[in-house]
Amino acid sequence: MVLDQSKHMIMTVSGDGKVVPVAVETGDLRGGLRVIQSGLGAEDRVIIEGLVHALPGSKVEAQEGAIQYDAGADSRR
């Protein structure tokens, strides 16, 4: 997630492989992950690695990835 002075942005990959920033509303932390309350759809492909290289409009090759939910993370805070 990228903070843009006034809003939170998620970098996504469009159907043609281009990087597209999407404004999202965030919620609390759960399992060490930030809840996205609005702005993303179930089919959106989110960039989770190599974010520093993901410039809006640039072409990328999407790959499958995984985000690990840590159920114990909330109790360690």
Summary of the structure (lengths in Angstrom):
residues: 77
radius of gyration: 13.4
end to end distance: 20.8
largest distance: 41.1
contacts: 162
relative contact order: 0.25
helix: 8%
strand: 42%
